[in-house]
Amino acid sequence: MLVDASLEEVQIELLKHSQRLADESISILEALGRVSAEDLWAESDLPVNHQSAVDGYAVADEEPLKTGEYFITGHLQLGDISPIALEPGQAMGVVTGGDLPPGSRAVVPHEKVQIQDNCLCSMEVIKPGNNIKQAGEDYVKGNQLAARGSVLNPGDISLLAAYGKTSIKVYRKPRVAVLCLSKHVISWQLTPEPGQIRDSNGPLLSALVLQYGGLPVSTEIIGKNETSVKTVLAELLEQADIIIMIGGTYAEGGNEARLLMEELGAELLYWDVPIQPGSHTGASIWNSHLLFALSGNPAACAVGYQLFVVPALLAMQGFTPDLQRVKARCVNGFAKKSGSRRFIRGQASWHEEGWMVTVLPGQKPSMIRSLVDCNALIDMPAGSPPVEVGQDVSILLLNS
């Protein structure tokens, strides 16, 4: 078990135990943003046949009649297939996207022809291949349509549909359960009695889990629950891949979250990381389930989630687990120096001169205010002096 290890050491240890989950087959209409768990290949050319790129007339391979005219043998509509090939000096009416008759040399747009007595004369030089979508010009049989490990985008969905793929295998979304260990916390839906507070961390974490592609499955609050904590935890482990315990990470004479993990027989991966806010944090592994312990203070809880849970959550889905790190200019500064490494909640935006970040109000670990509009964490190394207005800082960009 790592104790007082650096954030990076802890993240490396977590990723060792954050394997991709099993695959599942889903509709391509639900696959946007998911990670493909299979390689798919083109079974035919796209398009399969030569098609017209314009509304007009397909003309034969050979030269026209000596008068420079082509005799119109008929007209094809979308979905029509010509039973016969064009012969020298012949033309046939075609529409955009429609299959061309065999023997087509080029397609002349309808506005570029003159027609008299069922014969057409082109007003432009006819070059072989003009206005023809060649068979296989988009994709050729054997081309790769989707690669295992690739994130599916709208273009991928369109391509899969073009090949008649109704479903695709993707890595399963992690199921995440939240367990609040604080005795004075009640559901956010209830009215607190004296000494009680509403649970804001459960809904916060549920939203964050959704934001990073996970599935929140349950939020349990111990409070005055007569059921033992171990029983509740055992029930949650049957539902979830990841358990996030809130509160109980530090107390005089005991540490409820850690003791609970040890009683379960889980292997502790790390405990206590020298960062602010939320240094009293840890994680363990039990039968491939990851259990995290985060601070009960809202801001510390959110920071701990971003730094520890997010990499594991992303890796389990097949995504790159790293948050994007960029340099940014601090708009308003931060007046406190940092003893240990500190993560300041900020709002980042891109401007012509580069990234800018504003320190949000309410930086105490117990405050929610700094989480509103937060899309970045300013990473202040240990021993840093206060951040000056206009100073360049390193930030982690968060999903927003």
C-alpha positions as CSV (number, residue, x, y, z in Angstrom):
1,M,0.0,0.0,0.0
2,L,1.2,3.5,-0.9
3,V,1.2,6.0,2.0
4,D,1.7,9.7,1.5
5,A,2.7,9.0,-2.1
6,S,2.5,11.6,-4.9
7,L,-0.7,12.1,-6.9
8,E,1.1,10.7,-10.0
9,E,2.3,7.6,-8.1
10,V,-1.2,7.0,-6.8
11,Q,-2.8,7.4,-10.3
12,I,-0.3,4.9,-11.8
13,E,-1.3,2.4,-9.0
14,L,-5.0,2.9,-9.7
15,L,-4.6,2.3,-13.4
16,K,-3.0,-1.0,-12.7
17,H,-6.4,-2.1,-11.3
18,S,-8.6,-0.3,-13.8
19,Q,-8.9,-2.8,-16.7
20,R,-11.4,-2.3,-19.5
21,L,-14.7,-3.8,-18.7
22,A,-16.4,-6.5,-20.8
23,D,-18.0,-5.5,-24.1
24,E,-21.7,-5.2,-24.9
25,S,-23.5,-4.9,-28.1
26,I,-25.6,-1.7,-28.5
27,S,-27.5,0.0,-31.3
28,I,-25.3,2.3,-33.5
29,L,-27.8,5.1,-32.6
30,E,-26.6,4.8,-29.0
31,A,-22.9,4.4,-29.8
32,L,-21.8,8.1,-30.1
33,G,-18.9,8.8,-27.8
34,R,-18.5,5.1,-26.9
35,V,-15.3,3.1,-27.4
36,S,-15.4,0.3,-30.0
37,A,-14.6,-3.1,-28.7
38,E,-14.2,-4.7,-32.1
39,D,-12.6,-4.2,-35.5
40,L,-15.1,-3.9,-38.4
41,W,-14.3,-4.1,-42.1
42,A,-16.0,-3.1,-45.3
43,E,-17.7,-6.1,-46.9
44,S,-18.2,-4.3,-50.2
45,D,-17.3,-1.2,-52.1
46,L,-19.0,2.1,-51.2
47,P,-20.8,3.0,-53.4
48,V,-21.3,-0.6,-54.8
49,N,-22.0,0.6,-58.4
50,H,-21.1,3.7,-60.5
51,Q,-23.6,6.5,-59.6
52,S,-24.5,9.8,-61.1
53,A,-23.2,12.9,-59.2
54,V,-25.8,15.2,-60.9
55,D,-29.2,15.2,-62.5
56,G,-28.6,14.8,-66.2
57,Y,-27.8,12.3,-68.9
58,A,-25.4,9.4,-69.0
59,V,-23.7,9.1,-72.4
60,A,-22.1,6.0,-73.9
61,D,-18.4,5.0,-73.9
62,E,-18.0,5.5,-77.6
63,E,-18.1,8.7,-79.6
64,P,-21.5,10.2,-80.5
65,L,-23.2,10.0,-83.8
66,K,-21.6,11.9,-86.6
67,T,-24.0,14.7,-86.0
68,G,-22.6,15.1,-82.4
69,E,-25.9,13.9,-81.0
70,Y,-26.8,11.1,-78.6
71,F,-30.1,9.3,-78.9
72,I,-32.0,9.2,-75.6
73,T,-33.1,5.6,-74.9
74,G,-35.0,6.2,-71.7
75,H,-34.8,7.7,-68.1
76,L,-33.8,6.1,-64.8
77,Q,-35.2,7.1,-61.5
78,L,-33.7,6.5,-58.0
79,G,-33.7,2.8,-57.4
80,D,-34.0,1.9,-61.1
81,I,-31.5,-0.5,-62.6
82,S,-31.0,-0.4,-66.4
83,P,-31.5,-3.9,-67.9
84,I,-29.4,-3.0,-70.9
85,A,-26.1,-1.3,-71.5
86,L,-25.7,1.9,-73.4
87,E,-24.4,1.5,-77.0
88,P,-22.4,3.9,-79.0
89,G,-24.3,7.1,-79.6
90,Q,-26.8,6.5,-76.9
91,A,-27.7,8.4,-73.7
92,M,-30.0,7.8,-70.8
93,G,-31.6,10.2,-68.3
94,V,-30.2,9.8,-64.7
95,V,-30.7,11.4,-61.3
96,T,-28.2,12.3,-58.5
97,G,-27.2,9.2,-56.5
98,G,-28.8,6.8,-59.0
99,D,-27.0,3.9,-60.5
100,L,-25.7,4.4,-64.0
101,P,-26.4,2.1,-66.9
102,P,-23.5,-0.1,-68.0
103,G,-21.4,1.5,-70.7
104,S,-21.7,5.0,-69.3
105,R,-18.7,7.2,-70.2
106,A,-19.7,10.4,-68.4
107,V,-22.8,12.3,-67.2
108,V,-23.8,15.6,-68.7
109,P,-25.8,17.9,-66.4
110,H,-29.3,18.6,-67.7
111,E,-28.6,22.3,-67.9
112,K,-25.7,21.6,-70.2
113,V,-27.6,19.9,-72.9
114,Q,-29.9,20.8,-75.8
115,I,-32.6,18.2,-76.7
116,Q,-34.5,18.0,-80.0
117,D,-36.4,15.0,-81.4
118,N,-35.3,12.8,-78.5
119,C,-31.6,13.5,-79.2
120,L,-29.3,15.5,-77.0
121,C,-26.3,17.6,-77.9
122,S,-23.9,18.6,-75.1
123,M,-22.9,22.2,-74.7
124,E,-19.7,21.3,-72.9
125,V,-16.7,19.1,-73.7
126,I,-17.5,15.6,-72.5
127,K,-14.5,14.1,-70.5
128,P,-14.5,10.5,-69.5
129,G,-15.5,10.1,-65.8
130,N,-17.2,13.5,-65.6
131,N,-19.9,13.7,-62.9
132,I,-19.6,10.0,-62.1
133,K,-19.3,8.7,-58.5
134,Q,-17.0,5.7,-59.1
135,A,-17.8,2.4,-57.4
136,G,-15.5,2.2,-54.3
137,E,-14.5,5.8,-54.5
138,D,-15.5,6.3,-50.8
139,Y,-14.6,3.0,-49.3
140,V,-13.2,-0.2,-50.9
141,K,-14.0,-3.7,-49.8
142,G,-11.6,-4.6,-47.0
143,N,-11.2,-1.1,-45.7
144,Q,-11.5,-0.7,-41.9
145,L,-14.8,0.8,-40.7
146,A,-14.1,0.9,-37.0
147,A,-11.0,0.1,-34.9
148,R,-11.0,-1.5,-31.5
149,G,-10.3,1.2,-29.0
150,S,-11.5,4.1,-31.2
151,V,-14.0,6.6,-29.9
152,L,-17.0,6.6,-32.2
153,N,-18.0,9.9,-33.7
154,P,-21.0,11.0,-35.9
155,G,-19.1,10.2,-39.1
156,D,-18.5,6.7,-37.8
157,I,-22.2,6.2,-37.1
158,S,-23.0,7.3,-40.6
159,L,-20.4,4.9,-42.1
160,L,-21.7,2.0,-40.1
161,A,-25.3,2.8,-41.2
162,A,-24.1,3.0,-44.8
163,Y,-22.9,-0.6,-44.5
164,G,-26.1,-1.8,-42.8
165,K,-24.5,-2.2,-39.3
166,T,-27.3,-2.0,-36.8
167,S,-25.2,-2.6,-33.7
168,I,-21.6,-2.5,-32.6
169,K,-19.7,-3.9,-29.6
170,V,-18.4,-1.3,-27.2
171,Y,-16.9,-1.4,-23.7
172,R,-19.4,-1.4,-21.0
173,K,-20.0,1.7,-18.9
174,P,-18.8,1.3,-15.3
175,R,-21.6,1.2,-12.7
176,V,-20.9,3.5,-9.8
177,A,-22.5,3.5,-6.3
178,V,-22.1,6.1,-3.6
179,L,-22.1,5.4,0.1
180,C,-22.3,8.3,2.6
181,L,-20.8,7.4,6.0
182,S,-21.7,10.6,7.8
183,K,-24.3,10.1,10.5
184,H,-25.6,13.7,10.4
185,V,-26.4,13.6,6.6
186,I,-29.9,13.0,5.3
187,S,-31.3,12.7,1.8
188,W,-31.5,16.0,-0.2
189,Q,-35.2,15.4,-0.6
190,L,-35.9,15.6,3.2
191,T,-36.1,18.5,5.7
192,P,-33.1,18.5,8.1
193,E,-33.7,18.4,11.8
194,P,-31.3,20.4,14.1
195,G,-27.8,19.0,13.6
196,Q,-28.5,17.5,10.2
197,I,-27.6,18.6,6.7
198,R,-28.9,17.5,3.3
199,D,-26.8,15.3,1.1
200,S,-25.3,17.4,-1.8
201,N,-22.4,15.0,-2.5
202,G,-24.6,12.1,-3.7
203,P,-26.3,14.2,-6.5
204,L,-22.9,15.9,-7.2
205,L,-21.2,12.6,-7.8
206,S,-24.1,11.1,-9.7
207,A,-23.8,14.1,-12.1
208,L,-20.1,13.8,-12.4
209,V,-20.3,10.0,-13.1
210,L,-22.7,10.7,-15.9
211,Q,-20.5,13.5,-17.2
212,Y,-17.6,11.0,-17.6
213,G,-19.6,8.2,-19.1
214,G,-20.4,6.1,-16.1
215,L,-23.7,4.8,-14.8
216,P,-24.8,5.9,-11.2
217,V,-26.7,3.0,-9.8
218,S,-27.3,3.8,-6.2
219,T,-26.7,6.4,-3.4
220,E,-27.0,5.1,0.1
221,I,-26.8,7.3,3.3
222,I,-26.0,5.5,6.6
223,G,-27.5,8.2,8.8
224,K,-29.8,6.5,11.3
225,N,-30.1,3.4,9.1
226,E,-30.4,0.4,11.3
227,T,-28.9,-1.9,8.7
228,S,-25.2,-2.4,9.3
229,V,-22.8,-0.5,7.1
230,K,-21.2,-3.8,6.0
231,T,-24.5,-5.2,4.9
232,V,-25.2,-2.0,2.9
233,L,-21.7,-2.1,1.3
234,A,-22.1,-5.8,0.4
235,E,-25.4,-5.0,-1.4
236,L,-23.8,-2.2,-3.3
237,L,-20.9,-4.4,-4.4
238,E,-23.4,-6.6,-6.1
239,Q,-24.6,-3.7,-8.2
240,A,-21.5,-1.6,-8.9
241,D,-18.0,-1.8,-10.3
242,I,-16.9,1.2,-8.3
243,I,-18.0,2.3,-4.8
244,I,-17.3,5.8,-3.6
245,M,-17.5,6.3,0.1
246,I,-18.0,9.8,1.3
247,G,-16.9,11.0,4.7
248,G,-15.4,8.9,7.5
249,T,-11.9,9.3,6.0
250,Y,-10.5,11.0,9.1
251,A,-11.5,11.0,12.7
252,E,-9.8,11.0,16.1
253,G,-9.1,7.5,17.1
254,G,-10.5,5.9,14.0
255,N,-11.1,6.0,10.2
256,E,-14.4,4.5,9.4
257,A,-13.9,4.2,5.6
258,R,-10.5,2.5,5.9
259,L,-11.7,0.1,8.7
260,L,-14.7,-0.8,6.5
261,M,-12.4,-1.7,3.6
262,E,-10.2,-3.8,5.9
263,E,-13.1,-5.6,7.4
264,L,-14.3,-6.4,3.9
265,G,-10.9,-7.9,3.2
266,A,-10.1,-5.4,0.4
267,E,-6.5,-4.8,-0.6
268,L,-5.6,-1.2,0.3
269,L,-3.9,0.5,-2.7
270,Y,-3.0,3.9,-1.1
271,W,-4.0,6.1,1.8
272,D,-3.5,9.8,2.4
273,V,-2.1,11.9,-0.5
274,P,-0.5,15.3,0.3
275,I,-2.8,17.5,-1.6
276,Q,-5.3,20.2,-0.8
277,P,-8.2,19.9,-0.5
278,G,-9.0,16.4,0.5
279,S,-5.6,14.9,1.6
280,H,-7.4,12.2,3.7
281,T,-8.3,9.9,0.9
282,G,-7.7,6.3,-0.1
283,A,-8.7,3.4,-2.3
284,S,-8.8,-0.4,-2.3
285,I,-9.5,-3.3,-4.6
286,W,-11.9,-6.2,-3.8
287,N,-12.7,-8.9,-6.3
288,S,-12.0,-6.4,-9.2
289,H,-14.2,-3.8,-7.6
290,L,-12.6,-0.4,-6.8
291,L,-13.5,1.3,-3.6
292,F,-12.7,4.9,-3.1
293,A,-12.8,7.0,0.1
294,L,-13.3,10.7,-0.5
295,S,-13.8,13.7,1.8
296,G,-17.3,14.7,2.9
297,N,-16.5,18.4,2.2
298,P,-18.2,19.2,-1.2
299,A,-15.2,20.9,-2.9
300,A,-12.7,18.3,-1.5
301,C,-15.1,15.5,-2.7
302,A,-15.2,17.0,-6.2
303,V,-11.5,17.5,-6.5
304,G,-10.8,13.9,-5.2
305,Y,-13.3,12.6,-7.7
306,Q,-11.6,14.3,-10.6
307,L,-8.1,13.3,-9.6
308,F,-8.6,9.7,-8.5
309,V,-11.9,8.3,-9.7
310,V,-12.0,9.9,-13.2
311,P,-8.8,8.2,-14.5
312,A,-10.1,4.8,-13.4
313,L,-13.6,5.5,-14.8
314,L,-12.2,6.5,-18.2
315,A,-9.7,3.5,-18.4
316,M,-12.5,1.0,-17.7
317,Q,-14.4,2.4,-20.7
318,G,-11.3,2.2,-23.0
319,F,-10.7,6.0,-23.0
320,T,-7.4,7.7,-22.4
321,P,-7.4,8.2,-18.7
322,D,-5.5,11.5,-18.6
323,L,-7.1,14.9,-18.1
324,Q,-5.8,17.5,-20.6
325,R,-3.2,19.8,-19.0
326,V,-2.5,23.3,-20.5
327,K,-0.8,26.5,-19.5
328,A,-3.1,29.4,-18.8
329,R,-2.9,33.0,-17.6
330,C,-4.6,33.6,-14.3
331,V,-7.0,36.6,-14.6
332,N,-7.5,37.4,-10.9
333,G,-4.8,35.7,-8.9
334,F,-5.0,33.7,-5.6
335,A,-3.9,35.3,-2.4
336,K,-2.9,32.1,-0.4
337,K,0.5,30.4,-0.5
338,S,0.5,26.6,-0.6
339,G,2.2,24.3,1.9
340,S,1.2,21.1,0.2
341,R,0.2,20.8,-3.5
342,R,-3.1,22.6,-4.0
343,F,-5.8,22.3,-6.6
344,I,-7.8,25.6,-7.0
345,R,-11.2,25.5,-8.7
346,G,-11.3,27.7,-11.8
347,Q,-13.1,28.7,-14.9
348,A,-11.0,28.4,-18.1
349,S,-11.7,29.8,-21.5
350,W,-9.8,30.1,-24.8
351,H,-8.9,33.5,-26.2
352,E,-6.8,34.7,-29.2
353,E,-3.8,35.1,-26.8
354,G,-4.3,31.6,-25.3
355,W,-6.0,30.0,-22.3
356,M,-7.2,32.2,-19.5
357,V,-8.4,31.0,-16.1
358,T,-10.3,32.8,-13.4
359,V,-10.1,31.6,-9.8
360,L,-13.7,31.0,-8.7
361,P,-15.0,32.3,-5.3
362,G,-15.6,30.0,-2.4
363,Q,-12.3,28.0,-2.3
364,K,-12.9,26.5,1.2
365,P,-13.2,22.7,1.0
366,S,-16.6,22.9,2.7
367,M,-18.1,25.3,0.1
368,I,-20.1,24.5,-3.1
369,R,-19.7,27.9,-4.7
370,S,-16.4,27.2,-6.4
371,L,-17.9,24.1,-8.1
372,V,-20.4,26.3,-10.0
373,D,-19.0,27.1,-13.4
374,C,-15.8,25.1,-12.6
375,N,-14.2,23.5,-15.7
376,A,-10.6,23.5,-14.6
377,L,-8.3,22.8,-11.7
378,I,-5.3,25.1,-11.2
379,D,-2.4,22.9,-10.1
380,M,-0.2,24.8,-7.5
381,P,3.0,22.8,-6.6
382,A,3.9,22.4,-2.9
383,G,5.5,25.5,-1.4
384,S,4.1,27.9,-4.1
385,P,3.7,31.6,-3.2
386,P,0.3,33.3,-3.9
387,V,-0.7,33.4,-7.5
388,E,-0.3,36.9,-9.0
389,V,-2.7,38.5,-11.4
390,G,-1.5,37.7,-14.9
391,Q,0.7,34.8,-13.8
392,D,1.0,31.7,-16.0
393,V,-0.3,28.6,-14.2
394,S,-0.7,24.9,-15.1
395,I,-4.4,23.8,-15.3
396,L,-6.2,20.5,-15.8
397,L,-9.2,20.9,-18.1
398,L,-12.4,19.1,-16.9
399,N,-15.3,17.8,-18.8
400,S,-18.1,20.4,-18.8
